[in-house]
Every structure is written in structure tokens, then in C-alpha cells.
Amino acid sequence: MTGSPARDASAAAGVDWSQTRAPLVDDDRVMLSHTHSWLRSIPNGMHPKQLCRHYPRIANRIATSWCDLPAVDRLLMDLMVDRRGNRMGFPPRIRQEIDRLYGLHAKRMTPLLRGRVHSVPPISRPAAEPLRRVRLRTPVSVSSIKR
């Protein structure tokens, strides 16, 4: 056996996954305002500081889908599981942060899985204002965000 079936299939098909990713735009290089709001809404110990610093595009996607439980479940699983067979993966620290976020998300999902939808507190959705990039005069780190 040479590798996983997914790796063999993608190699046989000649798929170049780097060409399927959407090109980066300016908003993918910085954390958006709704991502900052999302960070304030989760416990301090769960803040994915390294993920936000090195992969703001992914942090923005998680923040955008956080209110949609099935969507964030798919997104976090796609980040943790290599379905293509040839991904390099995240550095260990970022992998731990994604695992912690999935643990927090799993706690939110547990009442739904048991059929007690009414016991889940309402989830606050981000404001209806359009997403915008925030320009700051001084650099702000994720750890300096106040609750």
C-alpha cells in the first residue's frame, strides 16, 4: 500500500488543490470587526490567538459561521480532518486551538444531539451591519481584547 485512498485518488486524478482555493483579498489578511466581536463572546481561555494571527481568513470564516451550528461543525471538521490526503496540516499550537474550539462547539451541540433544543440559550448573531475592515492606528493583539 502506498498511501491513503484519498491521496491515491487525488494523485490519479491529477488534482492541484492549490488552484481551487479562492484568491486572497484584503479582507482575508486581517481580522474583520465581526471576528473581534466573536472573540469577545467566547471564554478567554478559548481564544485562538495563533490562528487569528497566522490565519485570519480562517478565523473570519469561523466567526461568520459560529451561529450556524451545522455549518461550523462542518468547517471545524474540515480543518481537523485531511480529506484530500496530501495536506501539510497546521502547526501543533494552531491545531490545539482548533481542537479547543471544537470542544467548545461540541458543548453547544450536545443539547441538540439529545433532542433538548429548548434548553439551548439563544445565540446572539453578529450585527446586521455590513462587514468592514477596521484600521487601527496602533497594533492590537488578540490578547489585548477586553470582554
Summary of the structure (lengths in Angstrom):
residues: 147
radius of gyration: 17.4
end to end distance: 51.7
largest distance: 55.4
contacts: 326
relative contact order: 0.19
helix: 56%
strand: 0%
